[in-house]
Amino acid sequence: MNRSCLPLLFFSGVWFSALVTRADEREVFFASKVKPLLTARCLACHGRDEKDLRGGLDLRSIDALRAGGDSGESAIVPGSPERSPLILAVTRQSETWSAMPPKENDRLSPAEVEVLRKWIADGAVWSDQAVPDSTGQGLKVPTSGGLDAAWTARPYQPENLWACRPLIRPEVPASSIRNNAEAHPVDAFLIERMTAQGIVPAGRASRRELIRRATFDLLGLPPAPEEVEAFVNDPASDQQAFATVVERLLASPHYGEQSARHWLDVVRYADSSGFANDYERGNAWRYRDYVVRAFNSDKPYDRFVREQLAGDELDEADPESLIAVGFLRMGPWELTGMEVARVARQRFLDDVTDIVGQTFLAHAMQCARCHDHKFDPVPTRDYYGLQAVFATTQLVERPAGFTADENTRGFDEQQSVEVKRQWFDRILKELSDKEQKAARHWAAERGLEYVPRAEGLRRGVSEEQLPPRHIGLDTTDLGMERVARKGLERLNWLADRYRPVALSVYSGRTPELKAVYAPLRLPADRLEAGELEATHILTGGDPFSLGEAVQPAVLSAVNSLSESPNLAALTIPGTITGRRRALADWIASERNPLTARVMVNRIWQWHFGRAIVTSPNNFGATGQKPTHPELLDWLASEFIARKWSIKAMHRQIMSSEAYARSTQHPDVDRLKERDPHGTSFAKFLPRTLSAEELRDAMLAVSGELNREPGGIPVRPEINREVAFQPRQVMGTFAPVWEPSPRPEQRHRRSLYALKLRGLRDPQMEVFNQPSPDLSCEVRGTSTITPQVFALFNSESSAQRSLALAARLIRETASPPEAIDRAFALAFGRKPSESERQACLEHWSAMTGRHRTLTFEPQQHPKEVLREAVEENTGERFRYVEPLTSAEQFVPDLQPGDVDAETRALADVCLVLFNTNEFSRLD
């Protein structure tokens, strides 16, 4: 260096510093803006597949950009964006350079074009170095470098990374509004926020309101009048008396049923496969009952997680473990001869990757399937690394003996299945005989030896010497052959309902499957036969566009941000077995900052109707931020400290004043002004009953509810037009929805009702029961006119009202007593004098009317007429489908079975069922 320059450099420190800062700014701009743009919008055609570079242009490095494509001209002219072919192509301003991207709908936005302009104008600085985020702390996540690492340099907002930060137990605030006494920890966090907002909490709910609230929350059922009165008259303090109620409810076998309903919403439980086949998954009910048992036994949540992800790898000899991994099978899936096997396989892998992310980590993974996540630090590499964990996971219905805790009663309904099988067999036998007779006649006319067509083709007999296909069969015959053949296939799936077989998975090589028309069984050579799948990043998520290979991995940002070496040390092996077990250990680790936060947030929502994070499946940037982050972290820390006990969390939350608050606030206007979104929990938020709670409550009040836990699915009566509607499954008619023959079967809890993806119960659907195709993080609520029609005019409501009226007549000695009993059962209270009088007057008026009416006995249909188009001929045909359970069907109590007075009282009961008080919790 020329010595004369030294003074200049020495005395111009400000200038030199500005130069360095300027260079750093350009590197930051490239890493945070340009790299992500090139990766997301350009590399699919210009870099992901080296063998198929469009126009020969590679955009993965500055040298490749300068080399240009097939034209040999550099794609950029540093300092001159308007002369750069890259800008001319993306702005579509030149006839020389093809538009990029080619499709008009995919063209870059003005903001994206401006990013490229600025980058080139500033000299087209290229840097592979990660840059600091806005906190000054770089997000140091291990990657392979190059453009695939660009996401690590993005300036993610720290507030969007909150869920991945270490879980540190916060101190409980010391402040308390009430008499400066030490507050319950939950209340202390809430009160601190309320104090800052300048609002006070509502008072305590009445004991009648509180026991109804708690009983529905934990059991999904109304409290019995005797339980209400026992709590109301308990001389213990409010806190002690209520704690006794909570313990009784947690010990009930129905607690697990209500908690399972919440969980099954998230995991998308259904008893059928969905899509066009929608065959019944006969043994799915065993997973449903596993979930009920897990909650009832207070199985530690970390164990619950491990069993559902890797139960088969934990203990293959334990039926419970084989059933638990049914979680991985809950999504819709099929593989038919009309579909490409690789596409069906990829559908399962994408589904299971996403549902694991949503359920346990509150991260929707599908955004990263085609490109690095735009808002969260989840690159495509991480998505396929997580997916690689399941590359050796195979679908199977595997032997798993029934345990002593499983309810195997009700298997006698196999008789109706056997009747249907015999009907199908008889059809095929008759058609085979008819075809054979015509074929023999055809051969005799030609002086040929009769050879069955299938046998002749195997022996190499020429077509001219064999009878034509389907000879002697008309359009109806051809249609019935398909109905019977496909019907038998369907029954093969259904038969697993009564067998000691679990809807499960195993770890092994991927077998070659072209179509699946029967339940899959465990292969003997699962570790040797088949393909050992290698997972690749798929360009655009296309299973036929393989990019770079990846190894099994977890979410790298979680490991990095958690700052836990113990968590990062839990690596996923590349062996055939053990991958899911390692993933389960990572997710269920107390060092994983997501797992406990996600679950306590769900539990809080189950109680309050509103979660602390109101997007329970999404803790990322596009989800909601926690309204009380310190409370969430305290609950999560407490959850782990209490050995992952879900019941302990119920006790913790329900013992707070927040849970016991009234829905009425003393200063409504001020509360609305200071807390317009209701996030303070200064009052308890009322909620309407869910579809299942509403049906179960009506059955409980009417005295019809069969409270037997567990067992095979039952079929309640549903709207007959829906039950008999023609529905295609497996290329033929789906079976009619036949209600279970006996009332005690039909009146099981709604949790145990058969849940078909392709046939929804309209009564459940109108009251917002979610579709099982997608994970439901929060039940929707609505108040719409069809609900009025369903609740007031439906046959189900009329039946429940009549049953309740008959119960009241049996259990009371006078009309006033009957009305009092009705209010006690429906609302947990006595009627006011005006309410009692109004009901008695309506009862009297309706009695006079009913004395003029007559009712015919209900005729249950024994068959249904079907009409279809036969595929081979294109002609219509009809047939009659017998209803196999029709002869054993026992109807519910009918109007003609009771006198006019009872029918009139049923009209009163119908009014009570339709009140806001019955269907709402305060």
Number of C-alpha atoms within 10 A of each C-alpha: 5 5 7 8 9 11 9 12 12 10 10 11 11 10 12 14 11 11 12 10 12 13 14 15 14 19 22 23 22 27 27 22 20 20 24 24 20 19 22 15 17 17 21 21 20 21 23 24 17 13 8 14 18 16 13 19 24 26 25 19 15 16 12 16 18 18 19 21 19 11 12 11 14 17 24 23 20 17 16 16 22 16 13 18 21 25 25 21 19 22 18 18 14 13 9 10 15 16 19 20 17 12 8 10 7 10 17 16 10 10 9 16 17 14 16 21 20 18 22 21 16 16 15 22 19 18 20 16 16 22 24 18 18 12 10 9 11 16 20 15 19 12 15 9 12 13 19 19 23 26 28 27 26 27 23 22 14 13 10 18 17 19 27 21 18 19 21 12 15 14 11 17 18 15 16 18 16 11 7 9 10 14 20 19 19 22 26 22 23 23 26 16 17 21 14 8 13 11 19 19 26 21 18 19 20 14 19 17 20 22 24 21 24 23 21 20 22 21 20 26 27 27 25 17 17 12 16 22 17 12 19 17 10 14 10 11 9 15 13 13 17 22 15 13 19 20 13 12 18 22 14 13 18 22 24 25 27 22 21 22 18 17 21 21 21 21 23 20 28 24 22 27 21 22 15 15 21 22 26 24 23 24 27 26 26 26 25 27 24 21 25 25 21 18 25 21 14 18 18 18 21 20 16 20 22 25 24 22 26 29 28 26 22 16 13 14 13 14 20 22 25 30 31 29 25 29 27 24 23 26 23 20 18 20 18 16 11 8 12 13 18 14 14 18 20 16 17 21 20 19 20 21 24 23 26 21 20 23 23 18 28 25 26 21 26 19 18 22 24 18 25 23 20 18 16 21 25 24 27 24 28 26 29 28 25 29 28 27 28 24 25 25 23 20 21 19 22 21 18 20 16 16 12 7 10 16 16 17 11 13 13 10 14 14 12 15 16 14 15 21 17 13 18 19 16 13 18 19 13 13 19 16 12 16 21 20 13 18 23 16 16 18 16 12 9 9 9 14 11 17 18 14 19 11 11 16 13 8 10 8 14 9 11 7 15 21 22 14 11 17 14 18 16 12 18 17 20 18 23 21 20 17 20 20 15 20 23 18 15 22 18 18 19 21 17 19 23 17 16 17 23 29 29 30 28 23 22 23 21 20 15 11 14 14 15 12 17 13 18 15 14 15 13 8 10 16 16 12 14 14 13 16 15 13 21 19 25 22 21 17 17 14 17 11 14 16 19 12 14 18 19 24 23 25 19 20 21 24 25 19 18 21 16 15 11 13 20 18 10 18 15 23 17 15 13 19 18 19 25 29 21 22 24 23 21 23 26 22 18 21 21 25 29 26 24 29 27 24 22 26 23 24 19 21 18 18 19 19 18 20 22 22 23 21 20 27 25 23 27 23 20 14 17 15 19 19 16 16 17 18 22 26 22 21 25 27 21 19 24 18 11 14 14 25 18 20 23 16 19 19 14 16 22 20 19 17 22 25 23 26 23 23 18 18 17 13 12 11 11 14 22 12 10 14 17 11 9 14 18 23 21 26 26 25 18 15 15 19 20 19 19 21 22 23 22 24 25 26 24 23 24 23 16 20 20 16 14 13 18 23 18 23 24 23 19 24 19 20 15 12 8 15 19 17 16 17 16 14 19 18 14 20 18 22 17 18 19 20 19 21 21 15 19 16 20 22 24 23 27 22 21 22 20 21 22 20 20 19 17 18 18 15 21 19 13 19 24 18 20 21 18 25 18 15 21 21 22 20 13 11 13 10 11 10 9 12 17 13 11 17 21 16 12 14 14 21 21 20 20 25 27 27 25 27 26 21 19 26 16 10 11 14 10 10 17 14 15 21 25 18 21 24 21 20 25 26 24 23 17 17 17 11 8 9 13 18 14 13 21 18 12 14 22 15 12 20 19 13 13 16 13 8 9 9 9 9 10 12 7 12 13 13 13 13 11 14 12 16 14 19 13 9 12 10 12 13 17 15 14 10 15 16 19 19 21 17 11 11 17 14 14 19 15 16 21 14 13 13 13 20 19 25 27 22 27 26 19 23 27 21 13 19 22 14 12 10 13 19 20 14 19 18
